[in-house]
Amino acid sequence: MTHFLPAVLNTIKASRDTIAELADVAMEALDSSKVLNDVPVVSLAVKVLSVKDAFAQARLKRNCMAFMTAVAEGNTRSLQQLAEKMEANREFADDFSDTLMALLLEAQKPIKCEIVGRLVLALARSELTEPEFAKLAEIIQACTVPALKALPVFFGKTAGKPFLSGAGEVPEEPSLLSLGIAYRFGTMFRVDISGQNLYRHGFGGTVDNMQ
């Protein structure tokens, strides 16, 4: 089991208490907050991975805040189930923790970490399988933020339907195609099951599959 996993799981488990402690901390003081410095993944990055650059540390802390705010919505039971999944599948656990650490360290915008945090909760509740989570996390890690934001825009235009037919090129089409979560067949443009899962679990949207 990778040495990242304990720090990642402990950060998730403590997220609710950490966010509560930070509630009264002024935004401009967050980067120097002792509470954030003591977050397991932040401590690991600084002490073990030697992340010393002030900009890199500030980015890591902003990303951690977004991630913890999302996972703080989970209950104790679901987070315990997540730990059990990690214990049962060590190979997935390694990939899971490596991917999360990479996102927390490297994501240019916190929205990526916020969305992944929601996907972690969906995984914990068994609303996503391990392969489904891994695929979505990989998509988020590799994509641009504008492409990611195109997904809720598309579903907003279709009233939650995963397709649009009888029209020319959809404005969001190039972005969604670049994510690898959509395809065109004749006059129909459709978001596939991965894209639907991303919208449902990552953005909290509702997908209408009745038609």
N, C-alpha and C positions, 0 to 999 in steps of 0.2 A: 504493500500500500504506500503510495507516494507520501512524502512528508508534508505535502500541501493539504491533504485531506483533513487531518485533525483541526488545523487552523480554519479551514473553510467551514466545516461542520460546527465548530464552536462559535464562529461568527454568526452563522445562521441561527443557532440556538439562543444566542444572547441578543439577537437583533431587537426584539421588543424592548428589553430593558435598556439597551444602548440608546435607542431612539428616544425613549422617555427621558433619559439623563441629558440628552442633547436638546431637549425641547426649549430650555430656557437660555441656551447659548446663542449669543448674537451671531448672525451669519458671517460677519467679518472675523469672528474669533474661532470659527470652526476648524480652520487648518492647524491652529496651534492648540486645540483642545486636547487635554490629557485623556479624555474619554475616547476620542478618536485614535489617539496614539496607542492606546491600549487594546484596540480592536485586534483580535488575533491575526487576521490577514495583513493588517498594517504593520503590526509588530514583526511578523515574519518577513515581510518585504524589506523592512529597514534593517533588521538585525541579521537575517540569514541571506537574503538576496542582495543586500547592500544597495538598496535604492536610497541614495543620498541626495540626489538633485531635488531642490525645493519645488520645482515645477512638477516633476514626476510624483513627488509625495502628495502635492496638492491635488493632482488629478486622481491619484489612487483614493484619497480620502473623499473626494466628491463622488467618485464612482461607488465607493463603499456605502456612502450615505444613501444613494439612490437604490442600491441593491438591498440594503438592510430595511429601508422604508417599505419596500415591496414584500420581502419575506416576513416582516413583522406582522403581517396580516394572517399568517398561519397560526394554527393552534398547536399546543404541545403534542397532541397525539399524532398529527400529520408530520411534524418534524421528527418525532421518534420513528415513524414509519420510514422516513427518508434515510435515517441512520441505518435502519435495518436493511434497506435496499443496498446501501453501500457495503455493508458487511457481507451480504449474500452474493454480491458480484464485484469482486475485487478489480477485475479488468475495467468494468464500467466506472468504478469508483476512482480509479486513476485518471481516466479520461475526463470525468466529471470535474474533479478538483483542478486538473491542469487547465481545462477550458475556462473555468471560472476565474482562476488566478490570472490567466492571460487577459481576459476581458477587464477585470478590475485594474490591472496594471496599465493596459494599453488603450482601452476605449477612449476615443476623443470626446465623446459626449456621454453624459450619465444616462441618457435615455436607454442606451443599449443594456446597461446593467440593471436598470429598473425593469425592463421587459424580461430579461433573463431571470430576475428574481421572481417574477410572476410565474414563469415557466417552471421554476424549481418547486413552487407550491403545487402546481398542477401535477408534476412528477410525484411529489410526496403523497398527493391524494389519489394517485393511480389514474388520473385523468389523461396522462400522457404515459406511453411506454418508454422504457429506457432508449430504444433506438429512435423513437420520435423526438424525445428531448434532445438527444445527441445531434440529430439532423438540424433541428431548429437552432440550437446553440451555435452550430457551425455556420449556419446561414447568417446569424446575427454578428458573429465574430468577423466574417468576411465582407459584409455589405457596407454600403454607405448609409448614412443617416437619412438623407433625402429619399433614397429608395425604400427604406424601412417605413418612413412616414407616409409613403404613397399608399400603403395597404389600407389603413383606416379611411383615407380619402376615397378610395375606390368603393369600399363597403358602404360608406356614407351615401354615395351616389346611387347605389343599387338597392338601398333599403335593406341591407344585410344579405342579399342574394350573392352567391359566389360567382355569378356570371353576368355578362351583358351581351345581348345579341341584337343583330339587325342594325348595328351602327358601324361607323368607320373605326379607325384606330382610336382607342381609349387614351386620354392624356397620360394616365398612369401606367399604360401598357409597357413601355420600355423599362421603367423602373421595376415593375413586378416580374418581367421576364428576366431581368438581370439578377433577381433574387433566386430564380429557378423554381418559383412557386406558382407559375401560371403558364397557360398555353393558349394558342388560338387555333380554332378549327372552323374554317370557312368564315362565316360572319359572327361566330360566337367566340367571345373571349372569356376564359374561365380561370378562376383561382383554384388550384388543386388542394388536396386534403392537407398537405403541409401548410399551405398558406392559410387555410381555414383554421387549422389548429393554432397557428401563430396569432391570427386575429382574435380568436376566441379566448385563448389562454394568456397571450402576451399583452393584448390591448384591452381585454375584458369585454370584447364585442360579442354580439349575438349573430349567428349565421343561420339564415333561413334556407334550408334544403328541401322545402316542401314542393318546389316546382322543378 
